[in-house]
């Protein structure tokens, strides 16, 4: 999934718990689903950022290179401006993009 095109809010907004309950008919289950999805998004973003920043890793510690690497700074700023993983998860949940699998207990 590309997080670059996320339509999630970048600031905190008030949400109606009844709306969050629609997908599962249980607010607590919805919160667990959102929590798990937000964790997945967070891990994916971290892996993606780490991979991109490893391209700039150098074997020598030259202080001038660290301060002058504009591309690395722009990549970091881009990720800082992204919506929070929880906002992305809520956006996906509201658009019906999250599949919920329930285990049947015997």
N, C-alpha and C positions, 0 to 999 in steps of 0.2 A: 504494500500500500504506500502511496505517496502522501506524505504529510504536508507537502508544500501547498497542496490545493485544499486543505482542510477549511471548512466553513465554520469551524467552532469559534466561539466568542474568545476574545483575547483578554477580556476583563471579567470580573465576577458579576454574575447576574442572579437575580432571585428566580428560583424555579418552583413550580407547583408540584408537590409530591404526588398528586393525583395523576399528573401527566407521566411521571416516571413509573408509576404503577401499571400503566396500560399494557406494557409488553409482557408482564409476568403475573399480574393480578396480586402481587405481593411486594410491598415497598422494600422489605428486607432482602428479598431475592434480587430485586432490581439493583439494590446497592451493592450486593455481592458481585453481580454480573459486571456492573460498572467498575468496581474496584479491580476485578481480575483483568478486564480489558484495558484499563488505564495502566496497570502494571506491564501488560504486554506492549503497549505503545511506548511506554517509558524505556523498556529494554531495547526495543527496535530503534528508537531515536538515539539512545546512547551508543549502540553498536554502529549505527550509521555515522554518527559524529566521530567516534573513535577511528573508524576506518578512514574517513576523510582527513582527519588530522594526522594520521600516521604517515600520510604522503609527505608531510612537512617535517617529519622527524629527522633530526640530523645526529650524526655520531659525535660531533664536536659541539661543545656548549659555547657558542659565540654569542655574547650578549647583544651585539649589534644586530645579528640576524633575527633574534627573538623579537626585538622591538620593531623591526622594519618589515616584517612579513605581513603585508597588507591582505593577501588572499586568505591567510589563516584567520586574521582578525575579522574579515567579512563573513567567513563561514561561521565563526563563533557568534557573531552578531545575528546572523540569520536564524540560528537555532535558539538564541535568546528571545527573538521576536515571535517565535511560534507559540500558538496557544498551548496551555498546559495539557498534559495527557488526560486529565480528568475531563476537561472541556471537550477534547476530541472524542473521548469515549461516550460522553453524554450526547454529542452531536450524532455519532454513529447509531446510538441506541434509539434516538428520536426518529431517525430516518429509516429505521428497520434494517440496518446493515449488520447487526450482531445476531448471530445464530446461537440460540440457547439450547444446549443438550442436557436433558435431565436423565439421571440414572434411575432406573426402576428398581426399587428395593423389594426383595422377596420376603 
